[in-house]
Amino acid sequence: MVPTSKDAFDSLKANGQPPQYYPRLSAFIYSLENTFPLVKLGQVDTWHPHRRLLRWFKWLQNLTGWLLAGLFAAGLAHLVQRL
């Protein structure tokens, strides 16, 4: 995972760490934000995958999240219709 900011990326490349002011990566929060499409916690905006496998995994999480959101909406609509 690498920072989206050019300055933070350069710092990570040179020092092995992003700058102190840059938000830290939380793998759990990042994964949660990718899985649930309407949740915005700021990790996706500040970090992105550097390796191809991680990019594929991120897209798989996004697809799974949208599928779950669609199923939830369909289930909710069915409940409302029955009332």
mmCIF file of the N, C-alpha and C atoms, coordinates in Angstrom:
data_MODEL
# 
_entry.id   MODEL 
# 
loop_
_atom_site.group_PDB 
_atom_site.id 
_atom_site.type_symbol 
_atom_site.label_atom_id 
_atom_site.label_alt_id 
_atom_site.label_comp_id 
_atom_site.label_asym_id 
_atom_site.label_entity_id 
_atom_site.label_seq_id 
_atom_site.pdbx_PDB_ins_code 
_atom_site.Cartn_x 
_atom_site.Cartn_y 
_atom_site.Cartn_z 
_atom_site.occupancy 
_atom_site.B_iso_or_equiv 
_atom_site.pdbx_formal_charge 
_atom_site.auth_seq_id 
_atom_site.auth_comp_id 
_atom_site.auth_asym_id 
_atom_site.auth_atom_id 
_atom_site.pdbx_PDB_model_num 
ATOM 1   N N  . MET A 1 1  ? 0.845   -1.162 0.000  1.00 0.00 ? 1  MET A N  1 
ATOM 2   C CA . MET A 1 1  ? 0.000   0.000  0.000  1.00 0.00 ? 1  MET A CA 1 
ATOM 3   C C  . MET A 1 1  ? 0.898   1.235  0.000  1.00 0.00 ? 1  MET A C  1 
ATOM 4   N N  . VAL A 1 2  ? 0.514   2.193  -0.808 1.00 0.00 ? 2  VAL A N  1 
ATOM 5   C CA . VAL A 1 2  ? 1.289   3.428  -0.908 1.00 0.00 ? 2  VAL A CA 1 
ATOM 6   C C  . VAL A 1 2  ? 0.348   4.628  -0.781 1.00 0.00 ? 2  VAL A C  1 
ATOM 7   N N  . PRO A 1 3  ? 0.870   5.757  -0.303 1.00 0.00 ? 3  PRO A N  1 
ATOM 8   C CA . PRO A 1 3  ? 0.051   6.960  -0.190 1.00 0.00 ? 3  PRO A CA 1 
ATOM 9   C C  . PRO A 1 3  ? -0.344  7.503  -1.563 1.00 0.00 ? 3  PRO A C  1 
ATOM 10  N N  . THR A 1 4  ? -1.474  8.160  -1.621 1.00 0.00 ? 4  THR A N  1 
ATOM 11  C CA . THR A 1 4  ? -1.920  8.769  -2.876 1.00 0.00 ? 4  THR A CA 1 
ATOM 12  C C  . THR A 1 4  ? -1.252  10.121 -3.108 1.00 0.00 ? 4  THR A C  1 
ATOM 13  N N  . SER A 1 5  ? -0.825  10.779 -2.053 1.00 0.00 ? 5  SER A N  1 
ATOM 14  C CA . SER A 1 5  ? -0.150  12.072 -2.162 1.00 0.00 ? 5  SER A CA 1 
ATOM 15  C C  . SER A 1 5  ? 1.281   11.881 -2.655 1.00 0.00 ? 5  SER A C  1 
ATOM 16  N N  . LYS A 1 6  ? 1.678   12.692 -3.618 1.00 0.00 ? 6  LYS A N  1 
ATOM 17  C CA . LYS A 1 6  ? 3.032   12.579 -4.169 1.00 0.00 ? 6  LYS A CA 1 
ATOM 18  C C  . LYS A 1 6  ? 4.095   12.838 -3.112 1.00 0.00 ? 6  LYS A C  1 
ATOM 19  N N  . ASP A 1 7  ? 3.893   13.857 -2.265 1.00 0.00 ? 7  ASP A N  1 
ATOM 20  C CA . ASP A 1 7  ? 4.874   14.170 -1.219 1.00 0.00 ? 7  ASP A CA 1 
ATOM 21  C C  . ASP A 1 7  ? 5.004   13.016 -0.230 1.00 0.00 ? 7  ASP A C  1 
ATOM 22  N N  . ALA A 1 8  ? 3.872   12.455 0.163  1.00 0.00 ? 8  ALA A N  1 
ATOM 23  C CA . ALA A 1 8  ? 3.899   11.335 1.109  1.00 0.00 ? 8  ALA A CA 1 
ATOM 24  C C  . ALA A 1 8  ? 4.527   10.102 0.460  1.00 0.00 ? 8  ALA A C  1 
ATOM 25  N N  . PHE A 1 9  ? 4.255   9.891  -0.820 1.00 0.00 ? 9  PHE A N  1 
ATOM 26  C CA . PHE A 1 9  ? 4.852   8.757  -1.527 1.00 0.00 ? 9  PHE A CA 1 
ATOM 27  C C  . PHE A 1 9  ? 6.366   8.911  -1.599 1.00 0.00 ? 9  PHE A C  1 
ATOM 28  N N  . ASP A 1 10 ? 6.826   10.130 -1.930 1.00 0.00 ? 10 ASP A N  1 
ATOM 29  C CA . ASP A 1 10 ? 8.270   10.384 -1.991 1.00 0.00 ? 10 ASP A CA 1 
ATOM 30  C C  . ASP A 1 10 ? 8.926   10.162 -0.631 1.00 0.00 ? 10 ASP A C  1 
ATOM 31  N N  . SER A 1 11 ? 8.262   10.595 0.431  1.00 0.00 ? 11 SER A N  1 
ATOM 32  C CA . SER A 1 11 ? 8.783   10.399 1.778  1.00 0.00 ? 11 SER A CA 1 
ATOM 33  C C  . SER A 1 11 ? 8.831   8.909  2.126  1.00 0.00 ? 11 SER A C  1 
ATOM 34  N N  . LEU A 1 12 ? 7.794   8.177  1.753  1.00 0.00 ? 12 LEU A N  1 
ATOM 35  C CA . LEU A 1 12 ? 7.765   6.735  2.002  1.00 0.00 ? 12 LEU A CA 1 
ATOM 36  C C  . LEU A 1 12 ? 8.893   6.028  1.257  1.00 0.00 ? 12 LEU A C  1 
ATOM 37  N N  . LYS A 1 13 ? 9.117   6.464  0.039  1.00 0.00 ? 13 LYS A N  1 
ATOM 38  C CA . LYS A 1 13 ? 10.171  5.863  -0.779 1.00 0.00 ? 13 LYS A CA 1 
ATOM 39  C C  . LYS A 1 13 ? 11.558  6.170  -0.210 1.00 0.00 ? 13 LYS A C  1 
ATOM 40  N N  . ALA A 1 14 ? 11.756  7.396  0.268  1.00 0.00 ? 14 ALA A N  1 
ATOM 41  C CA . ALA A 1 14 ? 13.068  7.810  0.770  1.00 0.00 ? 14 ALA A CA 1 
ATOM 42  C C  . ALA A 1 14 ? 13.337  7.317  2.191  1.00 0.00 ? 14 ALA A C  1 
ATOM 43  N N  . ASN A 1 15 ? 12.337  7.413  3.074  1.00 0.00 ? 15 ASN A N  1 
ATOM 44  C CA . ASN A 1 15 ? 12.543  7.120  4.494  1.00 0.00 ? 15 ASN A CA 1 
ATOM 45  C C  . ASN A 1 15 ? 11.923  5.808  4.961  1.00 0.00 ? 15 ASN A C  1 
ATOM 46  N N  . GLY A 1 16 ? 11.102  5.215  4.132  1.00 0.00 ? 16 GLY A N  1 
ATOM 47  C CA . GLY A 1 16 ? 10.408  3.996  4.554  1.00 0.00 ? 16 GLY A CA 1 
ATOM 48  C C  . GLY A 1 16 ? 9.161   4.270  5.360  1.00 0.00 ? 16 GLY A C  1 
ATOM 49  N N  . GLN A 1 17 ? 8.832   5.557  5.548  1.00 0.00 ? 17 GLN A N  1 
ATOM 50  C CA . GLN A 1 17 ? 7.639   5.954  6.294  1.00 0.00 ? 17 GLN A CA 1 
ATOM 51  C C  . GLN A 1 17 ? 7.031   7.182  5.644  1.00 0.00 ? 17 GLN A C  1 
ATOM 52  N N  . PRO A 1 18 ? 5.702   7.288  5.702  1.00 0.00 ? 18 PRO A N  1 
ATOM 53  C CA . PRO A 1 18 ? 5.098   8.542  5.239  1.00 0.00 ? 18 PRO A CA 1 
ATOM 54  C C  . PRO A 1 18 ? 5.369   9.653  6.260  1.00 0.00 ? 18 PRO A C  1 
ATOM 55  N N  . PRO A 1 19 ? 5.145   10.901 5.910  1.00 0.00 ? 19 PRO A N  1 
ATOM 56  C CA . PRO A 1 19 ? 5.358   12.001 6.865  1.00 0.00 ? 19 PRO A CA 1 
ATOM 57  C C  . PRO A 1 19 ? 4.461   11.839 8.103  1.00 0.00 ? 19 PRO A C  1 
ATOM 58  N N  . GLN A 1 20 ? 4.848   12.488 9.183  1.00 0.00 ? 20 GLN A N  1 
ATOM 59  C CA . GLN A 1 20 ? 4.090   12.401 10.439 1.00 0.00 ? 20 GLN A CA 1 
ATOM 60  C C  . GLN A 1 20 ? 2.658   12.903 10.292 1.00 0.00 ? 20 GLN A C  1 
ATOM 61  N N  . TYR A 1 21 ? 2.447   13.923 9.473  1.00 0.00 ? 21 TYR A N  1 
ATOM 62  C CA . TYR A 1 21 ? 1.112   14.502 9.325  1.00 0.00 ? 21 TYR A CA 1 
ATOM 63  C C  . TYR A 1 21 ? 0.168   13.620 8.501  1.00 0.00 ? 21 TYR A C  1 
ATOM 64  N N  . TYR A 1 22 ? 0.715   12.668 7.762  1.00 0.00 ? 22 TYR A N  1 
ATOM 65  C CA . TYR A 1 22 ? -0.106  11.856 6.855  1.00 0.00 ? 22 TYR A CA 1 
ATOM 66  C C  . TYR A 1 22 ? -0.886  10.801 7.641  1.00 0.00 ? 22 TYR A C  1 
ATOM 67  N N  . PRO A 1 23 ? -2.170  10.605 7.316  1.00 0.00 ? 23 PRO A N  1 
ATOM 68  C CA . PRO A 1 23 ? -2.973  9.601  8.038  1.00 0.00 ? 23 PRO A CA 1 
ATOM 69  C C  . PRO A 1 23 ? -2.375  8.202  7.909  1.00 0.00 ? 23 PRO A C  1 
ATOM 70  N N  . ARG A 1 24 ? -2.334  7.497  9.003  1.00 0.00 ? 24 ARG A N  1 
ATOM 71  C CA . ARG A 1 24 ? -1.791  6.137  9.027  1.00 0.00 ? 24 ARG A CA 1 
ATOM 72  C C  . ARG A 1 24 ? -2.768  5.173  8.369  1.00 0.00 ? 24 ARG A C  1 
ATOM 73  N N  . LEU A 1 25 ? -2.222  4.130  7.774  1.00 0.00 ? 25 LEU A N  1 
ATOM 74  C CA . LEU A 1 25 ? -3.032  3.101  7.136  1.00 0.00 ? 25 LEU A CA 1 
ATOM 75  C C  . LEU A 1 25 ? -3.564  2.142  8.189  1.00 0.00 ? 25 LEU A C  1 
ATOM 76  N N  . SER A 1 26 ? -4.857  1.933  8.154  1.00 0.00 ? 26 SER A N  1 
ATOM 77  C CA . SER A 1 26 ? -5.486  0.908  8.976  1.00 0.00 ? 26 SER A CA 1 
ATOM 78  C C  . SER A 1 26 ? -6.064  -0.112 7.999  1.00 0.00 ? 26 SER A C  1 
ATOM 79  N N  . ALA A 1 27 ? -5.465  -1.289 7.956  1.00 0.00 ? 27 ALA A N  1 
ATOM 80  C CA . ALA A 1 27 ? -5.884  -2.306 6.988  1.00 0.00 ? 27 ALA A CA 1 
ATOM 81  C C  . ALA A 1 27 ? -7.349  -2.689 7.172  1.00 0.00 ? 27 ALA A C  1 
ATOM 82  N N  . PHE A 1 28 ? -7.795  -2.805 8.412  1.00 0.00 ? 28 PHE A N  1 
ATOM 83  C CA . PHE A 1 28 ? -9.185  -3.168 8.673  1.00 0.00 ? 28 PHE A CA 1 
ATOM 84  C C  . PHE A 1 28 ? -10.146 -2.096 8.167  1.00 0.00 ? 28 PHE A C  1 
ATOM 85  N N  . ILE A 1 29 ? -9.858  -0.844 8.478  1.00 0.00 ? 29 ILE A N  1 
ATOM 86  C CA . ILE A 1 29 ? -10.723 0.262  8.038  1.00 0.00 ? 29 ILE A CA 1 
ATOM 87  C C  . ILE A 1 29 ? -10.693 0.370  6.520  1.00 0.00 ? 29 ILE A C  1 
ATOM 88  N N  . TYR A 1 30 ? -9.534  0.209  5.913  1.00 0.00 ? 30 TYR A N  1 
ATOM 89  C CA . TYR A 1 30 ? -9.420  0.262  4.458  1.00 0.00 ? 30 TYR A CA 1 
ATOM 90  C C  . TYR A 1 30 ? -10.267 -0.838 3.820  1.00 0.00 ? 30 TYR A C  1 
ATOM 91  N N  . SER A 1 31 ? -10.178 -2.041 4.360  1.00 0.00 ? 31 SER A N  1 
ATOM 92  C CA . SER A 1 31 ? -10.949 -3.168 3.842  1.00 0.00 ? 31 SER A CA 1 
ATOM 93  C C  . SER A 1 31 ? -12.440 -2.941 4.035  1.00 0.00 ? 31 SER A C  1 
ATOM 94  N N  . LEU A 1 32 ? -12.824 -2.435 5.196  1.00 0.00 ? 32 LEU A N  1 
ATOM 95  C CA . LEU A 1 32 ? -14.231 -2.143 5.476  1.00 0.00 ? 32 LEU A CA 1 
ATOM 96  C C  . LEU A 1 32 ? -14.774 -1.101 4.507  1.00 0.00 ? 32 LEU A C  1 
ATOM 97  N N  . GLU A 1 33 ? -13.986 -0.082 4.254  1.00 0.00 ? 33 GLU A N  1 
ATOM 98  C CA . GLU A 1 33 ? -14.404 0.983  3.345  1.00 0.00 ? 33 GLU A CA 1 
ATOM 99  C C  . GLU A 1 33 ? -14.536 0.486  1.902  1.00 0.00 ? 33 GLU A C  1 
ATOM 100 N N  . ASN A 1 34 ? -13.708 -0.473 1.515  1.00 0.00 ? 34 ASN A N  1 
ATOM 101 C CA . ASN A 1 34 ? -13.808 -1.029 0.168  1.00 0.00 ? 34 ASN A CA 1 
ATOM 102 C C  . ASN A 1 34 ? -14.980 -1.995 0.027  1.00 0.00 ? 34 ASN A C  1 
ATOM 103 N N  . THR A 1 35 ? -15.318 -2.681 1.105  1.00 0.00 ? 35 THR A N  1 
ATOM 104 C CA . THR A 1 35 ? -16.386 -3.672 1.032  1.00 0.00 ? 35 THR A CA 1 
ATOM 105 C C  . THR A 1 35 ? -17.763 -3.033 1.062  1.00 0.00 ? 35 THR A C  1 
ATOM 106 N N  . PHE A 1 36 ? -17.943 -2.000 1.841  1.00 0.00 ? 36 PHE A N  1 
ATOM 107 C CA . PHE A 1 36 ? -19.245 -1.338 1.931  1.00 0.00 ? 36 PHE A CA 1 
ATOM 108 C C  . PHE A 1 36 ? -19.194 -0.035 1.151  1.00 0.00 ? 36 PHE A C  1 
ATOM 109 N N  . PRO A 1 37 ? -19.872 0.020  0.016  1.00 0.00 ? 37 PRO A N  1 
ATOM 110 C CA . PRO A 1 37 ? -19.710 1.129  -0.932 1.00 0.00 ? 37 PRO A CA 1 
ATOM 111 C C  . PRO A 1 37 ? -20.153 2.501  -0.424 1.00 0.00 ? 37 PRO A C  1 
ATOM 112 N N  . LEU A 1 38 ? -21.062 2.560  0.517  1.00 0.00 ? 38 LEU A N  1 
ATOM 113 C CA . LEU A 1 38 ? -21.557 3.853  0.971  1.00 0.00 ? 38 LEU A CA 1 
ATOM 114 C C  . LEU A 1 38 ? -20.826 4.368  2.210  1.00 0.00 ? 38 LEU A C  1 
ATOM 115 N N  . VAL A 1 39 ? -19.893 3.591  2.728  1.00 0.00 ? 39 VAL A N  1 
ATOM 116 C CA . VAL A 1 39 ? -19.121 3.981  3.909  1.00 0.00 ? 39 VAL A CA 1 
ATOM 117 C C  . VAL A 1 39 ? -17.859 4.711  3.451  1.00 0.00 ? 39 VAL A C  1 
ATOM 118 N N  . LYS A 1 40 ? -17.649 5.916  3.962  1.00 0.00 ? 40 LYS A N  1 
ATOM 119 C CA . LYS A 1 40 ? -16.449 6.693  3.642  1.00 0.00 ? 40 LYS A CA 1 
ATOM 120 C C  . LYS A 1 40 ? -15.732 7.037  4.938  1.00 0.00 ? 40 LYS A C  1 
ATOM 121 N N  . LEU A 1 41 ? -14.565 6.432  5.126  1.00 0.00 ? 41 LEU A N  1 
ATOM 122 C CA . LEU A 1 41 ? -13.797 6.640  6.344  1.00 0.00 ? 41 LEU A CA 1 
ATOM 123 C C  . LEU A 1 41 ? -12.440 7.289  6.082  1.00 0.00 ? 41 LEU A C  1 
ATOM 124 N N  . GLY A 1 42 ? -12.139 7.619  4.843  1.00 0.00 ? 42 GLY A N  1 
ATOM 125 C CA . GLY A 1 42 ? -10.934 8.373  4.505  1.00 0.00 ? 42 GLY A CA 1 
ATOM 126 C C  . GLY A 1 42 ? -9.706  7.564  4.135  1.00 0.00 ? 42 GLY A C  1 
ATOM 127 N N  . GLN A 1 43 ? -9.742  6.255  4.283  1.00 0.00 ? 43 GLN A N  1 
ATOM 128 C CA . GLN A 1 43 ? -8.569  5.452  3.965  1.00 0.00 ? 43 GLN A CA 1 
ATOM 129 C C  . GLN A 1 43 ? -8.373  5.301  2.456  1.00 0.00 ? 43 GLN A C  1 
ATOM 130 N N  . VAL A 1 44 ? -9.453  5.127  1.719  1.00 0.00 ? 44 VAL A N  1 
ATOM 131 C CA . VAL A 1 44 ? -9.356  4.934  0.264  1.00 0.00 ? 44 VAL A CA 1 
ATOM 132 C C  . VAL A 1 44 ? -8.850  6.203  -0.417 1.00 0.00 ? 44 VAL A C  1 
ATOM 133 N N  . ASP A 1 45 ? -9.161  7.344  0.171  1.00 0.00 ? 45 ASP A N  1 
ATOM 134 C CA . ASP A 1 45 ? -8.718  8.610  -0.419 1.00 0.00 ? 45 ASP A CA 1 
ATOM 135 C C  . ASP A 1 45 ? -7.236  8.872  -0.193 1.00 0.00 ? 45 ASP A C  1 
ATOM 136 N N  . THR A 1 46 ? -6.649  8.269  0.844  1.00 0.00 ? 46 THR A N  1 
ATOM 137 C CA . THR A 1 46 ? -5.261  8.559  1.178  1.00 0.00 ? 46 THR A CA 1 
ATOM 138 C C  . THR A 1 46 ? -4.294  7.423  0.867  1.00 0.00 ? 46 THR A C  1 
ATOM 139 N N  . TRP A 1 47 ? -4.799  6.211  0.634  1.00 0.00 ? 47 TRP A N  1 
ATOM 140 C CA . TRP A 1 47 ? -3.950  5.056  0.336  1.00 0.00 ? 47 TRP A CA 1 
ATOM 141 C C  . TRP A 1 47 ? -4.496  4.300  -0.860 1.00 0.00 ? 47 TRP A C  1 
ATOM 142 N N  . HIS A 1 48 ? -3.612  3.669  -1.612 1.00 0.00 ? 48 HIS A N  1 
ATOM 143 C CA . HIS A 1 48 ? -4.057  2.799  -2.698 1.00 0.00 ? 48 HIS A CA 1 
ATOM 144 C C  . HIS A 1 48 ? -3.060  1.670  -2.883 1.00 0.00 ? 48 HIS A C  1 
ATOM 145 N N  . PRO A 1 49 ? -3.545  0.555  -3.448 1.00 0.00 ? 49 PRO A N  1 
ATOM 146 C CA . PRO A 1 49 ? -2.663  -0.605 -3.600 1.00 0.00 ? 49 PRO A CA 1 
ATOM 147 C C  . PRO A 1 49 ? -1.579  -0.362 -4.646 1.00 0.00 ? 49 PRO A C  1 
ATOM 148 N N  . HIS A 1 50 ? -0.402  -0.877 -4.364 1.00 0.00 ? 50 HIS A N  1 
ATOM 149 C CA . HIS A 1 50 ? 0.727   -0.713 -5.273 1.00 0.00 ? 50 HIS A CA 1 
ATOM 150 C C  . HIS A 1 50 ? 0.924   -1.953 -6.149 1.00 0.00 ? 50 HIS A C  1 
ATOM 151 N N  . ARG A 1 51 ? 0.555   -3.090 -5.648 1.00 0.00 ? 51 ARG A N  1 
ATOM 152 C CA . ARG A 1 51 ? 0.736   -4.350 -6.372 1.00 0.00 ? 51 ARG A CA 1 
ATOM 153 C C  . ARG A 1 51 ? -0.534  -4.734 -7.112 1.00 0.00 ? 51 ARG A C  1 
ATOM 154 N N  . ARG A 1 52 ? -0.371  -5.440 -8.201 1.00 0.00 ? 52 ARG A N  1 
ATOM 155 C CA . ARG A 1 52 ? -1.496  -5.840 -9.044 1.00 0.00 ? 52 ARG A CA 1 
ATOM 156 C C  . ARG A 1 52 ? -2.472  -6.749 -8.293 1.00 0.00 ? 52 ARG A C  1 
ATOM 157 N N  . LEU A 1 53 ? -1.959  -7.683 -7.516 1.00 0.00 ? 53 LEU A N  1 
ATOM 158 C CA . LEU A 1 53 ? -2.824  -8.602 -6.775 1.00 0.00 ? 53 LEU A CA 1 
ATOM 159 C C  . LEU A 1 53 ? -3.718  -7.839 -5.798 1.00 0.00 ? 53 LEU A C  1 
ATOM 160 N N  . LEU A 1 54 ? -3.155  -6.835 -5.137 1.00 0.00 ? 54 LEU A N  1 
ATOM 161 C CA . LEU A 1 54 ? -3.957  -6.028 -4.215 1.00 0.00 ? 54 LEU A CA 1 
ATOM 162 C C  . LEU A 1 54 ? -5.018  -5.228 -4.956 1.00 0.00 ? 54 LEU A C  1 
ATOM 163 N N  . ARG A 1 55 ? -4.686  -4.754 -6.149 1.00 0.00 ? 55 ARG A N  1 
ATOM 164 C CA . ARG A 1 55 ? -5.691  -4.028 -6.941 1.00 0.00 ? 55 ARG A CA 1 
ATOM 165 C C  . ARG A 1 55 ? -6.855  -4.936 -7.305 1.00 0.00 ? 55 ARG A C  1 
ATOM 166 N N  . TRP A 1 56 ? -6.549  -6.174 -7.694 1.00 0.00 ? 56 TRP A N  1 
ATOM 167 C CA . TRP A 1 56 ? -7.616  -7.133 -8.018 1.00 0.00 ? 56 TRP A CA 1 
ATOM 168 C C  . TRP A 1 56 ? -8.455  -7.435 -6.779 1.00 0.00 ? 56 TRP A C  1 
ATOM 169 N N  . PHE A 1 57 ? -7.801  -7.595 -5.643 1.00 0.00 ? 57 PHE A N  1 
ATOM 170 C CA . PHE A 1 57 ? -8.525  -7.869 -4.409 1.00 0.00 ? 57 PHE A CA 1 
ATOM 171 C C  . PHE A 1 57 ? -9.433  -6.695 -4.046 1.00 0.00 ? 57 PHE A C  1 
ATOM 172 N N  . LYS A 1 58 ? -8.940  -5.476 -4.256 1.00 0.00 ? 58 LYS A N  1 
ATOM 173 C CA . LYS A 1 58 ? -9.759  -4.288 -3.981 1.00 0.00 ? 58 LYS A CA 1 
ATOM 174 C C  . LYS A 1 58 ? -11.007 -4.279 -4.867 1.00 0.00 ? 58 LYS A C  1 
ATOM 175 N N  . TRP A 1 59 ? -10.848 -4.583 -6.145 1.00 0.00 ? 59 TRP A N  1 
ATOM 176 C CA . TRP A 1 59 ? -12.010 -4.621 -7.043 1.00 0.00 ? 59 TRP A CA 1 
ATOM 177 C C  . TRP A 1 59 ? -12.973 -5.735 -6.663 1.00 0.00 ? 59 TRP A C  1 
ATOM 178 N N  . LEU A 1 60 ? -12.449 -6.866 -6.220 1.00 0.00 ? 60 LEU A N  1 
ATOM 179 C CA . LEU A 1 60 ? -13.295 -7.959 -5.756 1.00 0.00 ? 60 LEU A CA 1 
ATOM 180 C C  . LEU A 1 60 ? -14.092 -7.532 -4.527 1.00 0.00 ? 60 LEU A C  1 
ATOM 181 N N  . GLN A 1 61 ? -13.445 -6.809 -3.621 1.00 0.00 ? 61 GLN A N  1 
ATOM 182 C CA . GLN A 1 61 ? -14.153 -6.298 -2.451 1.00 0.00 ? 61 GLN A CA 1 
ATOM 183 C C  . GLN A 1 61 ? -15.238 -5.302 -2.859 1.00 0.00 ? 61 GLN A C  1 
ATOM 184 N N  . ASN A 1 62 ? -14.927 -4.416 -3.792 1.00 0.00 ? 62 ASN A N  1 
ATOM 185 C CA . ASN A 1 62 ? -15.923 -3.451 -4.261 1.00 0.00 ? 62 ASN A CA 1 
ATOM 186 C C  . ASN A 1 62 ? -17.116 -4.155 -4.884 1.00 0.00 ? 62 ASN A C  1 
ATOM 187 N N  . LEU A 1 63 ? -16.846 -5.123 -5.725 1.00 0.00 ? 63 LEU A N  1 
ATOM 188 C CA . LEU A 1 63 ? -17.915 -5.876 -6.377 1.00 0.00 ? 63 LEU A CA 1 
ATOM 189 C C  . LEU A 1 63 ? -18.768 -6.612 -5.346 1.00 0.00 ? 63 LEU A C  1 
ATOM 190 N N  . THR A 1 64 ? -18.126 -7.245 -4.374 1.00 0.00 ? 64 THR A N  1 
ATOM 191 C CA . THR A 1 64 ? -18.849 -7.947 -3.324 1.00 0.00 ? 64 THR A CA 1 
ATOM 192 C C  . THR A 1 64 ? -19.712 -6.977 -2.520 1.00 0.00 ? 64 THR A C  1 
ATOM 193 N N  . GLY A 1 65 ? -19.160 -5.820 -2.210 1.00 0.00 ? 65 GLY A N  1 
ATOM 194 C CA . GLY A 1 65 ? -19.913 -4.814 -1.459 1.00 0.00 ? 65 GLY A CA 1 
ATOM 195 C C  . GLY A 1 65 ? -21.138 -4.330 -2.200 1.00 0.00 ? 65 GLY A C  1 
ATOM 196 N N  . TRP A 1 66 ? -21.006 -4.054 -3.497 1.00 0.00 ? 66 TRP A N  1 
ATOM 197 C CA . TRP A 1 66 ? -22.158 -3.602 -4.271 1.00 0.00 ? 66 TRP A CA 1 
ATOM 198 C C  . TRP A 1 66 ? -23.194 -4.712 -4.412 1.00 0.00 ? 66 TRP A C  1 
ATOM 199 N N  . LEU A 1 67 ? -22.732 -5.948 -4.533 1.00 0.00 ? 67 LEU A N  1 
ATOM 200 C CA . LEU A 1 67 ? -23.657 -7.080 -4.591 1.00 0.00 ? 67 LEU A CA 1 
ATOM 201 C C  . LEU A 1 67 ? -24.426 -7.205 -3.279 1.00 0.00 ? 67 LEU A C  1 
ATOM 202 N N  . LEU A 1 68 ? -23.723 -7.110 -2.157 1.00 0.00 ? 68 LEU A N  1 
ATOM 203 C CA . LEU A 1 68 ? -24.389 -7.170 -0.859 1.00 0.00 ? 68 LEU A CA 1 
ATOM 204 C C  . LEU A 1 68 ? -25.343 -6.003 -0.654 1.00 0.00 ? 68 LEU A C  1 
ATOM 205 N N  . ALA A 1 69 ? -24.954 -4.811 -1.097 1.00 0.00 ? 69 ALA A N  1 
ATOM 206 C CA . ALA A 1 69 ? -25.839 -3.645 -0.976 1.00 0.00 ? 69 ALA A CA 1 
ATOM 207 C C  . ALA A 1 69 ? -27.098 -3.835 -1.819 1.00 0.00 ? 69 ALA A C  1 
ATOM 208 N N  . GLY A 1 70 ? -26.937 -4.385 -3.016 1.00 0.00 ? 70 GLY A N  1 
ATOM 209 C CA . GLY A 1 70 ? -28.098 -4.649 -3.860 1.00 0.00 ? 70 GLY A CA 1 
ATOM 210 C C  . GLY A 1 70 ? -29.025 -5.691 -3.257 1.00 0.00 ? 70 GLY A C  1 
ATOM 211 N N  . LEU A 1 71 ? -28.448 -6.748 -2.699 1.00 0.00 ? 71 LEU A N  1 
ATOM 212 C CA . LEU A 1 71 ? -29.258 -7.777 -2.045 1.00 0.00 ? 71 LEU A CA 1 
ATOM 213 C C  . LEU A 1 71 ? -29.975 -7.219 -0.816 1.00 0.00 ? 71 LEU A C  1 
ATOM 214 N N  . PHE A 1 72 ? -29.289 -6.379 -0.060 1.00 0.00 ? 72 PHE A N  1 
ATOM 215 C CA . PHE A 1 72 ? -29.917 -5.741 1.099  1.00 0.00 ? 72 PHE A CA 1 
ATOM 216 C C  . PHE A 1 72 ? -31.073 -4.851 0.668  1.00 0.00 ? 72 PHE A C  1 
ATOM 217 N N  . ALA A 1 73 ? -30.880 -4.065 -0.384 1.00 0.00 ? 73 ALA A N  1 
ATOM 218 C CA . ALA A 1 73 ? -31.938 -3.183 -0.878 1.00 0.00 ? 73 ALA A CA 1 
ATOM 219 C C  . ALA A 1 73 ? -33.120 -3.997 -1.399 1.00 0.00 ? 73 ALA A C  1 
ATOM 220 N N  . ALA A 1 74 ? -32.837 -5.087 -2.105 1.00 0.00 ? 74 ALA A N  1 
ATOM 221 C CA . ALA A 1 74 ? -33.924 -5.931 -2.608 1.00 0.00 ? 74 ALA A CA 1 
ATOM 222 C C  . ALA A 1 74 ? -34.693 -6.566 -1.461 1.00 0.00 ? 74 ALA A C  1 
ATOM 223 N N  . GLY A 1 75 ? -33.985 -7.032 -0.441 1.00 0.00 ? 75 GLY A N  1 
ATOM 224 C CA . GLY A 1 75 ? -34.648 -7.611 0.733  1.00 0.00 ? 75 GLY A CA 1 
ATOM 225 C C  . GLY A 1 75 ? -35.487 -6.591 1.473  1.00 0.00 ? 75 GLY A C  1 
ATOM 226 N N  . LEU A 1 76 ? -34.966 -5.385 1.612  1.00 0.00 ? 76 LEU A N  1 
ATOM 227 C CA . LEU A 1 76 ? -35.692 -4.312 2.258  1.00 0.00 ? 76 LEU A CA 1 
ATOM 228 C C  . LEU A 1 76 ? -36.948 -3.937 1.466  1.00 0.00 ? 76 LEU A C  1 
ATOM 229 N N  . ALA A 1 77 ? -36.815 -3.872 0.150  1.00 0.00 ? 77 ALA A N  1 
ATOM 230 C CA . ALA A 1 77 ? -37.968 -3.559 -0.702 1.00 0.00 ? 77 ALA A CA 1 
ATOM 231 C C  . ALA A 1 77 ? -39.028 -4.644 -0.585 1.00 0.00 ? 77 ALA A C  1 
ATOM 232 N N  . HIS A 1 78 ? -38.607 -5.892 -0.485 1.00 0.00 ? 78 HIS A N  1 
ATOM 233 C CA . HIS A 1 78 ? -39.550 -6.995 -0.343 1.00 0.00 ? 78 HIS A CA 1 
ATOM 234 C C  . HIS A 1 78 ? -40.290 -6.896 1.002  1.00 0.00 ? 78 HIS A C  1 
ATOM 235 N N  . LEU A 1 79 ? -39.556 -6.520 2.072  1.00 0.00 ? 79 LEU A N  1 
ATOM 236 C CA . LEU A 1 79 ? -40.197 -6.347 3.370  1.00 0.00 ? 79 LEU A CA 1 
ATOM 237 C C  . LEU A 1 79 ? -41.211 -5.215 3.349  1.00 0.00 ? 79 LEU A C  1 
ATOM 238 N N  . VAL A 1 80 ? -40.858 -4.124 2.723  1.00 0.00 ? 80 VAL A N  1 
ATOM 239 C CA . VAL A 1 80 ? -41.765 -2.969 2.647  1.00 0.00 ? 80 VAL A CA 1 
ATOM 240 C C  . VAL A 1 80 ? -42.991 -3.317 1.825  1.00 0.00 ? 80 VAL A C  1 
ATOM 241 N N  . GLN A 1 81 ? -42.789 -4.064 0.753  1.00 0.00 ? 81 GLN A N  1 
ATOM 242 C CA . GLN A 1 81 ? -43.907 -4.452 -0.105 1.00 0.00 ? 81 GLN A CA 1 
ATOM 243 C C  . GLN A 1 81 ? -44.890 -5.341 0.642  1.00 0.00 ? 81 GLN A C  1 
ATOM 244 N N  . ARG A 1 82 ? -44.399 -6.188 1.523  1.00 0.00 ? 82 ARG A N  1 
ATOM 245 C CA . ARG A 1 82 ? -45.265 -7.113 2.256  1.00 0.00 ? 82 ARG A CA 1 
ATOM 246 C C  . ARG A 1 82 ? -46.096 -6.380 3.305  1.00 0.00 ? 82 ARG A C  1 
ATOM 247 N N  . LEU A 1 83 ? -45.646 -5.209 3.751  1.00 0.00 ? 83 LEU A N  1 
ATOM 248 C CA . LEU A 1 83 ? -46.391 -4.450 4.755  1.00 0.00 ? 83 LEU A CA 1 
ATOM 249 C C  . LEU A 1 83 ? -47.527 -3.781 4.072  1.00 0.00 ? 83 LEU A C  1 
# 
